[in-house]
Amino acid sequence: MPYSEDIEKKIKSFYSIEDIISAMKAFAGVSIRQTEEIVPNVREYEKNILSVMTDLIVNYPDPGIDKKQRRQQDHYSLRLFTGIMRSI
């Protein structure tokens, strides 16, 4: 039969584990809220970067390619940008 001291230790350890779990839940909640606040800004940044990259590809093509290749490159760049923007 366990002694009362052993039972008291088990009860105390249970409360400390419960406190730890409670603290972890609170920390997770804060982390989730912070992430939710940041995500829209990251998405806006991504859109801006994609827009700039597309602008650079379309308006400043490789000078070493001929007009036919340039049109193909522009068409590919536009399709790529459109596809990426649809996925956002």
WOCOR-V673608 format. One record per helix or strand. SS is the DSSP state (h for helix, s for strand). FROM is the first residue (numbers start at 1). LEN is the number of residues. If there is no record, write none. Layout:
SS;FROM;LEN / SS;FROM;LEN
This chain:
h;4;56 / h;67;21
